[in-house]
Amino acid sequence: MARITLDPVTRIEGHLRIDVEVNDHRVSKAWSSAQMWRGIETILKGRPPEDAWIYAQRFCGVCTTVHAISSIRSVEHALNVEVPLNAQYIRNIIMAQHSVQDHIVHFYHLSALDWVDVVSALKADPAATARLAQSLSPWPGNSETEFRAVKEKLSAFVNTGRLGIFSSGYWGHPAMQLPPEANLMAVTHYLTALDVQRKSAQAVAILGGKNPHIQNLCVGGVATAVNVDNLATLNMERIAALRTLMAETRDYVQQVYLPDMLAIAGAYRDWFGIGAGVTNYLAVPEMPEDSRNQQFTLPGGLIHGGDLGAARILKDHQDPKLIGDISESVACAWYKGSAALHPWEGETEPLYTDFEENGKYSWCKAPRLAGQPVQVGPTAQILAGYAAGQPQIKALVDSTCRTLKIKPMQLGSTMGRLVARALRASLMADLSLHYLDKLVENLGRGDKSYANPTPIPKGEYRGVGFHEAPRGTLSHWIVIEDKKIKNYQAVVPSTWNSSPRDEQGVPGPYEASLVNNPVAEPEKPLEVLRTIHSFDPCIACAVHTIDPEGKEITKVKVL
């Protein structure tokens, strides 16, 4: 038996430690340990609830917009506030473009190098690479000239004894299976994606005032003034700029990202049978179409035990079991207390004990739905939409399953999570332009409203803001008392997925997904990284402030 500790797991946001036991080149047991302490909830206590969304964005340096949306929704839910249609459409565009940017970055810059052998690309024939890329997509950038230039750039890195941004990888690992031309294609698109993802960020900044950390929300709407005839507001010139940026990113997602993902998935089809783990899934409805958050373009759902046919579809955010059945366990987390608490009653009092594999070993709590672990993320949203018969999602899934010769539930695997994320990116790219059209149409009908100013009343109010973020179901829970925040808790996607064991010893999704993963070379645990990276971990969202003592426990080189 071999014991492997990856600390820190890199190419993610935040500090994550993964421990695995390996027997006969298979993982037999795993521990997921978030290595930072959560603190934002404590900072928010006593502050005005209308300001919470500004602070909540600081949960993370990447997932900023999603926390703003979820936080503002928590106050609006508590006070039963209506949101004008223009504000909903603007928020929807921001959410969709944030997702497009996030998914492009995740695939190319955070996970693709688990599957793409950069050094192998040096053996590729640029002309053959161009023929391969052109067979997959009409993207105009797939030229022999482009691929040759990237190969020369890579060669220059190697000739200096360095690989630059591609250094420290497990190049030549026996689990790498792509031919050189596919590797050169992917490396080239890695570089172009650096520019394309920036365009989605620009679109968010046009509407949100800046990116990251948007500045345009308010309780009851947005502060993005809308007047097509005013130079100082969201006018036709800015709308045209938005359309150009979003059309470019849509084309990249659908002509580069998605074809690349399907090509890589086809080469690693065995990974559709690896890494499923927890087969309970949760997604909440998203993209509201009305002012009261009762009608959504994308449905949510609960799937138990991988039974897609028995999925319970969630049509809005008011489902009493959704709101009432969420709890967080601290049995194996470094916090005081012993009982699993509902987020409105949640506590965040640290109690550090060092790493105890049979006790407390993580700063991440263990969220449970009706006492069970659930997996959240693009797979959950895509499967929920498929079960509900959402037309765009059903068409995407059916086409993909035919191409890859898989079944929909195989999207709940290591490779499936990557494919589901690419499908979601394509969906969000289309929805960005859809909601821009809806915004223009609504303005054309003479509706100029963009906010419903709402003062905070005296008394006690409780609210929850749900949002289906790029990494999955996010919820912010607020208790307001006499115009101040009495309690605040965030149950975020990476908390659901990276959770440690609960009181019953049941592992969370990361831990369960690693069991039975192959490990060809224990000193180079590439396969462990593949499965963890497939979730797109964001530990800065799960736990939020580093140990003030700053002690280094161990250091391992991991790409």
Secondary structure, DSSP 8 states (H G I E B T S, - for coil): -EEEEESS--SSBS-EEEEEEEETTEEEEEEEEE-SB--HHHHHTTS-GGGHHHHHGGG-SSSHHHHHHHHHHHHHHHHT----HHHHHHHHHHHHHHHHHHHHHIIIIIIGGGT--TGGGGG--HHHHHHHHHHH---TT--HHHHHHHHHHHHHHHHTT--GGGTT--TT-TT----HHHHHHHHHHHHHHHHHHHHHHHHHHHHHSSSSS---EETTEES--B-TT-TTSB-HHHHHHHHHHHHHHHHHIIIIIHHHHHHHHHHTGGGGGS------EEE--EEE-STTS--EEE-EEEE-TT-GGG-EEE-STT-HHHHHSEEEE-TTBSBS-SS-B-GGG----B------TTS--BSS-EEEETTB--B-SHHHHHHHHHHHT-HHHHHHHHHHHHHHT--GGGGGSHHHHHHHHHHHHHHHHHHHHHHHHHHHHHHHTT----B------SSEEEEEEEEEETTEEEEEEEEEETTEEEEEEEE-HHHHHH----TT----HHHHHHTT-B-S-TTS-HHHHHHHHTT--BHHHHS-B--TT----------
